[in-house]
Structures are given as C-alpha cells and as structure tokens.
Amino acid sequence: MSETPMRARAVVDLAALRANVRALRARAPRAQLMAVVKANAYGHGAVPCARAARQAGAQWVGTATPHEALALRAAGDRGRLMCWLWTPGDPWREAVEADIDVSVSGLWALDELTAAVRAAGRPARVQLKIDTGLGRNGCQPGDWEKLVAAARDAEQAGLLKVTGIWSHFACADEPGHPSIRAQLDVFRDAVSYAERQGLNPEVRHIANSPATLTLSETHFDMVRTGVAMYGVSPSPEVGAPEDFGLKPVMTLSASLASVKRVPGQHGVSYGHTYVTPGETTLALVPVGYADGIPRAASGTGPVLVGGKWRTVAGRVAMDQFVVDLGGDSAEVGDEAVLFGPGDRGEPTAEDWARATGTIAYEVITRISARVPRVYVGEVREEDGPGRDGRDDTGA
Ligand SMILES: *Cc1c(COP(=O)(O)O)cnc(C)c1O
C-alpha cells in the first residue's frame, strides 16, 4: 500500500459498514433505516459513509446540524435526509430548497421555518420532535397541543408537510431501564394525539442503536442507527459488536517514528510519570491528543506493537506518545495498531473506552482531521448513489 500515509491513518472499511447496515436492517425488518452520519460519520467521513449506507439499503440519512446535511447534498447525496439540531438563524431556506426533512421542537422554529418557506416558494418537510423524557431537545408534552395545532394549520395552508413524529431515548443502552417503557408510553400518546388532530406522518421513530439491537417494540416505522453502523457497541451492557454480527469499521494505526534502547530509571514523556524499571526499548508512536488520542490514555491506553499489547508509557503529548517494549525489539516504521476490529489481535474502541474512562462513541468520533482517512472496500458506481439494496458481494 504505497499510498498509505506513513505517520498515521484511520483505515475505514466501507464493506464492513455496508455489512453492518444489512445486519441492522435484518434486525429491524419492518422498519426503514436511517444511517446517522453526524460528526463526520462519527469520525469515519460523512460523504463516503452516507454513500455506502445507501448502497446497503439505508432509506434515510441523518445528521445533527443543517450544515452537515447541506454538505452532504453539495457532495451529491440524494434521497431522504433529515437533520435535527437547529439554532435560531440557521439555514432553513437552504434546507427547504435542498429537500431536507427538518426537525421542529418548538414554535420559534416553526416561525423561522414558515418564513423560509415563503421565501423559498416551496413547502417544507417537517418532523415534529416530542421530548418523551430525555430532557434535552424536543417539545415538552405540555406544549405538544400548541405545536401540533400550529403545524397542522401550516400544513393545511400548504406551507409544509408533517412527514414524521419522533423522539430519542435516554437510557436505551441500559436494557431494562424503567425510563424506556415510560418514554414509549409518552411517545405513543403524542403520536396518537397528533394523528387525531389530523396529522398523517410517514414515519414515527424513536430507536437509536441500542434500541434497534435490543428492543424490537421500539422500531416503529424507522430506526436511526449511528454507533452500531460503525461496528461499535453502544455499551458493554448491550453486548459486544460480534454478538450482533457487527464488525468495527475503523482501524487506527501509526508507524513507529523512533525505537531506541534506554537504561533503567529513564523518565518518559512530560512529567516523568513513567520511569523505565530497567534497561528496555522505547518506541515512539507519532500520534497524540491533537489527533484525538485521549490524554486520559496516559499510562493506560492499549496498543498492539510486534504482536503484543503494550501500554502507553507516561503522558500522551500533543503529537506523540511512547510505549515500552520491554525486552522486545522493533524497527522504525513498524505498525502500532491502537484500535480496530480485533481480528489481528489489536485492541478495540471498546478497550480504549474502558482504559480511558469514556464511551466508545467518543473514542472513534474524536479522531481528528490530522489523521488521514484511507477508504477500503468501496463499491465503484457508474450511476451514482442511492440504489436501494445494492449488493456488494463482488467488492
Ligand atoms: C446520534 C443520534 C442517533 C444515533 O445514536 P446511536 O446510539 O449512535 O445509534 C439517533 N438519533 C439522534 C437524535 C441522535 O442524535
């Protein structure tokens, strides 16, 4: 692989991503699937991941911000696309003109949207969000009546179509948590109220990855999968990726930039929080917290070098960290694998989450733009993305 960037790279296996989408669709066979590609597809690259997800049959793509959704359209993404995190002054008109489903949680948003609709001269597609208990975005149940009435009036005036009613779970990654049932009750009530008021949404949806994997009664008309699509588990309680036939999509590795013998009692990296216990070999891994390696991995992060797990020795610096190879030797340029699917014996994103006191979502998402993404397993297409159920067995 002569084009492999020498310092470090995040290899993104799009064949694995497509297989994960198919596995998730099989788990929610009566629902449509929204591929969530917010935050640059959890660090994997939004444009190639959205394309791959659509090739594997994802009917919808979802982002948090309107800017993320508009960037996908600008890159040629066609098909149903939704974004949900709106702030006053955001590009409502551009989203309407780009045929993006927009989410509305309150009257201020409906006002900004209808002004944009008049400017654009075409109706909007709107999904109303109910806060069923997460306590984050979404319309409080006490305000739902007003929001539904305003949306219905705007729909009857031809300004918009309410295409969806939706919500988001707080604790779906803790199977059996009592809030799950409570949120479902509120959701069903909110949907049936809106339908009695004359709304006729195409899609009702509340399931994220953990709900998609563990709670079929939450699937409704659509599931919104993010982390599982990247082959990463939502939480240890839900299970390991392989329990669900999911394969990690990203492999993060770097090439050793220095290997040297040092005597015992040699301090390593800033603060000398690690001191060599005896004469040993130190290897320099040229990625640091500017690349998204958590500084909390100092002294704890696992790395595969020369077929063995090593541990970050001392502090993670901005651009580099060190591992102690014990008595083993290595060559400059040898590969250090931080995380990947695990099939070569390397740690996984879940291992990094455990070692650094965070969740695997953060481990993958925080890998920064300085790390080049290298795509493998891509399907070549003559006629553009968006073909439903495209098979890729020849890829
Ligand atoms: C991020 C997000 C998702 C996807 O969550 P996962 O747990 O990664 O599947 C779904 N819906 C909303 C509203 C989100 O913000």
The ligand as a Tripos MOL2 file, in Angstrom:
@<TRIPOS>MOLECULE
LIG
   15    15     1     0     0
SMALL
NO_CHARGES

@<TRIPOS>ATOM
      1 C1        -26.7630   10.4150   17.4960 C.3       1 LIG1
      2 C2        -28.1860   10.1660   17.3610 C.ar      1 LIG1
      3 C3        -28.6710    8.9100   16.9660 C.ar      1 LIG1
      4 C4        -27.7910    7.7210   16.7750 C.3       1 LIG1
      5 O1        -27.4290    7.2300   18.0370 O.3       1 LIG1
      6 P1        -26.5980    5.8660   18.1740 P.3       1 LIG1
      7 O2        -26.7170    5.4900   19.5920 O.co2     1 LIG1
      8 O3        -25.2070    6.2060   17.7680 O.co2     1 LIG1
      9 O4        -27.2390    4.9070   17.2500 O.co2     1 LIG1
     10 C5        -30.0130    8.7740   16.7630 C.ar      1 LIG1
     11 N1        -30.8660    9.8080   16.9520 N.ar      1 LIG1
     12 C6        -30.4310   11.0150   17.3510 C.ar      1 LIG1
     13 C7        -31.3980   12.1050   17.5600 C.3       1 LIG1
     14 C8        -29.0840   11.2400   17.5790 C.ar      1 LIG1
     15 O5        -28.6640   12.4420   17.9800 O.3       1 LIG1
@<TRIPOS>BOND
     1     1     2 1
     2     2     3 ar
     3     2    14 ar
     4     3     4 1
     5     3    10 ar
     6     4     5 1
     7     5     6 1
     8     6     7 2
     9     6     8 1
    10     6     9 1
    11    10    11 ar
    12    11    12 ar
    13    12    13 1
    14    12    14 ar
    15    14    15 1
@<TRIPOS>SUBSTRUCTURE
     1 LIG1         1 GROUP 0 **** ****
